[in-house]
Amino acid sequence: MKLSSFSLIEQTGDTDDVTALINRFNQTTRDYPSDSTVADLFAEQATARPGATAVSFGEQSLSYDDLDRQSNRLAHYLRDAPRLSDGALIAVCLNRSPDLIVTLLAILKAGAAYLPLDPDYPADRLHFMLEHSGAAALVTHTDCSANLPKNTVQRILLDQAGPEIAREPDAPLPPTTSDGAGGRLAYIMYTSGSTGRPKAVAVPQRGIIRLVRGAEYADFGTDQVFLQYAPISFDAATFEIWGPLLNGARLALAPPGKQSLADLGGVIAREGITTLWLTGGLFNVMIDEYPQSLKPLRQLLVGGEALSVPHVKKALEALPACHLINGYGPTENTTFSCCFRIRPGDYRGAIPIGPPISNSTAYILDEEMRLLPPGIAGELYVGGDGLALGYWNDPALTAERFVADPIASIERAGERLYRTGDLACWRGDGSIDFLGRMDDQLKIRGFRIEPGEIETALHQFPGITGAVAQAWDAGKAAAKEDRRVLIAHYTAAEETDEIDEPALRAHLRATLPDFMVPTHLIRVDTLPLNPNGKIDRGALPPPTTHPDVNDSSPEPPSGETEAALAMIWEELLGLSPIGAHDDFFALGGHSLMAAKMVSVMEKQFGVTLPLTSIFTHPTIRQLAGAVLDAAAFGNTSIDQQCVRLSPEPGGQPLFALPPGTTDALSYGRLGEDLAGFDLQAFNFIEAETRITDYADQIAERDPDGPHLLFGYSGGGNLAFHVAQELERRGRLVSAIVMLDASRFMRCFDFPEEEADRLTSAVLDADGVAEIVSSSILRDKIQRRVRRYYAFLSSIKEDAPINADIHLISSPTGEDEHRDEAGTLIASKPAWAEVTRGTFHRHDGHGDHGDMLLEPHYSGNAALLMKILQASDTALTFENDRRMR
């Protein structure tokens, strides 16, 4: 973008007036300990407030004295380690935990600097960072080392080195404060790089201290509780961690891993969070879905991208007691350069990023690096004590982006400014409006992304000859969700007929962090050029809004739950129709949309899913399954795997396996009528491990045995297979009592339509209809019945068991079932062939489906009681014989 070419005299009539005005905007000098170090300032807090809580993490907490002593021990250990001399760079790859905070503090106490690594980054990226940085050591944990390269640097595993570290002295190391100590390196942090590789920003101790001491943009009082929520490799973590610890406040750590909106709200409530930082995108979603969860906050800092005015207005109304602060700043100027405290009516169509914060400077310059007055757009340059030392191991890039201050006074001669590449202009009151980027750099969901890094990764894939990455705005969906996503166009060699897109995506995921992997990959014949010979990005074709790799109509959703989910997706994604097997992320979904979807599902379905469920179940069908798994009937007899139906425990345990209704309710009356027996009935377990799961629970509930099993219809078949598993484990099964069950001689086909017909019958049964109160629960029963009969049709009983088998037969049912070709499928008498014990057949009452309904229930219950008593007598005799 070409900046204004008006001369300053034409604009204002007096360059001296402009200089004076801008200098007045930059009168930010405040007293703060600029020549101290982070370690020394923390030691002051530990001395002043030893018993106060420094770090809390769920049930764990560390006082300032605890944190001081633990970090001292680790600091001694690090100083004693080979090649870890003063000034060394030490990489840290740990999840959010007290260990992480202890480690960062210990590294600084040891006179070293830290390099934060995200354990979820691809192995290739982590390898590059370790190699490029020249880190002398890596502190990690066994659980975090999956993606870390082997044998590249000295590795310190905290979970293994713990005993040695515990033997180190807990006295502090000699103080590091000296003239110029504030200029010592504190940490290296990698950001996306335009050269195709991440670039490393070197931040001094003074940068951290200037951010959180002597600062006026936020309250850093001892009564504040800060939440550490950002990834450790994201510069917001600098504010979150050192803000509280260098001021005597409390640092609360969010659990590791992806968090849903409800999870975040829960942490805020449990920890009593008062200070929170959120990206603009996450702020929007929280204000839309969970504004009440932010009410405990006293100050909420938002940034990373331009703020949404409607969401800011909504937040000001919902959180009247909370200070809302727009924070702006590149990593190269230590997290925040400018901040703006938002009040009702303070904005005119956009939210300013504010004036420079304490001990910081900001200038808006034209192409000749001349000062621009209010109202004229130019490039924003930032400086002051938060300025980074430069790019680590990259002097050329440092010289390009960190430039001499062209207007520095004599006493500030030699100071530098960082060229942000952001277009901005002053307001008359000294606040700054952010107007966008001047180059190709992107900001998507708070992440800073250089397209060149994505393009380099694409070029590394065999066959690709050209690549362009850019943001694509699919517009606003009905839910006003930001639809800005990454897309990439590429060309391939003429001899390359087809690029294996799944392999290409796998390559990108192995090379780039998740937020940099394009949502859409589009092959084109050529990359169009504009008259200047540059790629004409606007002439590239947009992605299809409904990619379909098979060029066929997508399979429509099945069932009410899938249909409801599809409607939610259509609203969030702005796409229609949505197929049952469409991938949420391939359609343009991202982590913020996923967080919003979890919230919408909770409201609509009454289920709470972890955010990770969207990543592990990314299609409509898969996600519907997760929703059904989480849906509860609110009735013990259906929700639990095993239910005690007898009024009181005691007596011989009798385990009942579920009939075709798939639930324990069918056996409800038997619990009261089988006196002397402890009837425990199972619901159908949908997992493929159901037989071993049933056996596990029986062995746990009846550890001594021998076991009595019962099953009606298909429940008899389940009981037989469970008996096989129990006997395989060496456990004794005395008898199985079956109510009109047929032995399956071979597998058979069972159409889903028949299962659906049976589902309707189940839903209309007494005791079920009043429990199933929603469409999601109807779908859950339908799925369970389908899986029940799919299991029955896939098994056969051919290996004999030792247990006796008692069969109570319906007088109206057929003994055998054959297919159209006359092949024997199932047989009742054939049970005699699969027991090494005895087989007894008893005449029952009623048709197959009515045997546990009146007027037949009483006769069959009495017969069952007689059989069980006889089996119990034989069981008692056998136990007495074994004891003798």
Stockholm file with secondary structure:
# STOCKHOLM 1.0

chainA/1-884         MKLSSFSLIEQTGDTDDVTALINRFNQTTRDYPSDSTVADLFAEQATARPGATAVSFGEQSLSYDDLDRQSNRLAHYLRDAPRLSDGALIAVCLNRSPDLIVTLLAILKAGAAYLPLDPDYPADRLHFMLEHSGAAALVTHTDCSANLPKNTVQRILLDQAGPEIAREPDAPLPPTTSDGAGGRLAYIMYTSGSTGRPKAVAVPQRGIIRLVRGAEYADFGTDQVFLQYAPISFDAATFEIWGPLLNGARLALAPPGKQSLADLGGVIAREGITTLWLTGGLFNVMIDEYPQSLKPLRQLLVGGEALSVPHVKKALEALPACHLINGYGPTENTTFSCCFRIRPGDYRGAIPIGPPISNSTAYILDEEMRLLPPGIAGELYVGGDGLALGYWNDPALTAERFVADPIASIERAGERLYRTGDLACWRGDGSIDFLGRMDDQLKIRGFRIEPGEIETALHQFPGITGAVAQAWDAGKAAAKEDRRVLIAHYTAAEETDEIDEPALRAHLRATLPDFMVPTHLIRVDTLPLNPNGKIDRGALPPPTTHPDVNDSSPEPPSGETEAALAMIWEELLGLSPIGAHDDFFALGGHSLMAAKMVSVMEKQFGVTLPLTSIFTHPTIRQLAGAVLDAAAFGNTSIDQQCVRLSPEPGGQPLFALPPGTTDALSYGRLGEDLAGFDLQAFNFIEAETRITDYADQIAERDPDGPHLLFGYSGGGNLAFHVAQELERRGRLVSAIVMLDASRFMRCFDFPEEEADRLTSAVLDADGVAEIVSSSILRDKIQRRVRRYYAFLSSIKEDAPINADIHLISSPTGEDEHRDEAGTLIASKPAWAEVTRGTFHRHDGHGDHGDMLLEPHYSGNAALLMKILQASDTALTFENDRRMR
#=GR chainA/1-884 SS CCCCCCCHHHHHSCHHHHHHHHHHHTCCCCCCCTTSCHHHHHHHHHHHCTTSEEEEETTEEEEHHHHHHHHHHHHHHHHHSTTCCTTCEEEEECCSSHHHHHHHHHHHHTTCEEEECCTTSCHHHHHHHHHHHTCSEEEECGGGCTTSCSSSSEEEEHHHHHHHHHTSCCSCCCCCCCTTGGGSEEEEEEECCTTSSCEEEEEEHHHHHHHHSSCCSSCCCTTCEEEECSCTTSTHHHHHHHHHHTTTCEEEECCSSCCCHHHHHHHHHHHTCCEEEEEHHHHHHHHHHCGGGGTTCSEEEEESSCCCHHHHHHHHHHCTTSEEEEEECCGGGSSCSEEEEECTTCCSSSCCCBSBCTTEEEEEECTTCCBCCTTCCEEEEEEETTCCCEETTCHHHHHHHEEECTTCCGGGTTCEEEEEEEEEEECTTSCEEEEEESSSCEEETTEEECHHHHHHHHHTSTTEEEEEEEEEECCCCTTCCCCEEEEEEEEECTTCCCCCHHHHHHHHHHHSCGGGSCSEEEECSCCCBCTTSSBCGGGSCCCCSSCCTTSSCCCCCCHHHHHHHHHHHHHHHCCSCCCTTCBTTTTTCCHHHHHHHHHHHHHHHSCCCCTHHHHHSCBHHHHHHHHHHHCCCSCHHHHSSEEECSSSCCSEEEEEECCTTCSGGGGTTHHHHSTTEEEEEECCCCSTTHHHHHHHHHHHHSSSCCEEEEEETHHHHHHHHHHHHHHHTTCCEEEEEEESCCEECSCCCCCHHHHHHHHHHHHTSTTTTTTCCSHHHHHHHHHHHHHHHHHHTTCCCCSCBSSEEEEEECTTSCSEEECTTCCEEEESGGGGGGBSSCEEEEECCSCGGGTTSTTTHHHHHHHHHHHHHHHHHHHHHHHHHHHC
#=GC SS_cons         CCCCCCCHHHHHSCHHHHHHHHHHHTCCCCCCCTTSCHHHHHHHHHHHCTTSEEEEETTEEEEHHHHHHHHHHHHHHHHHSTTCCTTCEEEEECCSSHHHHHHHHHHHHTTCEEEECCTTSCHHHHHHHHHHHTCSEEEECGGGCTTSCSSSSEEEEHHHHHHHHHTSCCSCCCCCCCTTGGGSEEEEEEECCTTSSCEEEEEEHHHHHHHHSSCCSSCCCTTCEEEECSCTTSTHHHHHHHHHHTTTCEEEECCSSCCCHHHHHHHHHHHTCCEEEEEHHHHHHHHHHCGGGGTTCSEEEEESSCCCHHHHHHHHHHCTTSEEEEEECCGGGSSCSEEEEECTTCCSSSCCCBSBCTTEEEEEECTTCCBCCTTCCEEEEEEETTCCCEETTCHHHHHHHEEECTTCCGGGTTCEEEEEEEEEEECTTSCEEEEEESSSCEEETTEEECHHHHHHHHHTSTTEEEEEEEEEECCCCTTCCCCEEEEEEEEECTTCCCCCHHHHHHHHHHHSCGGGSCSEEEECSCCCBCTTSSBCGGGSCCCCSSCCTTSSCCCCCCHHHHHHHHHHHHHHHCCSCCCTTCBTTTTTCCHHHHHHHHHHHHHHHSCCCCTHHHHHSCBHHHHHHHHHHHCCCSCHHHHSSEEECSSSCCSEEEEEECCTTCSGGGGTTHHHHSTTEEEEEECCCCSTTHHHHHHHHHHHHSSSCCEEEEEETHHHHHHHHHHHHHHHTTCCEEEEEEESCCEECSCCCCCHHHHHHHHHHHHTSTTTTTTCCSHHHHHHHHHHHHHHHHHHTTCCCCSCBSSEEEEEECTTSCSEEECTTCCEEEESGGGGGGBSSCEEEEECCSCGGGTTSTTTHHHHHHHHHHHHHHHHHHHHHHHHHHHC
//
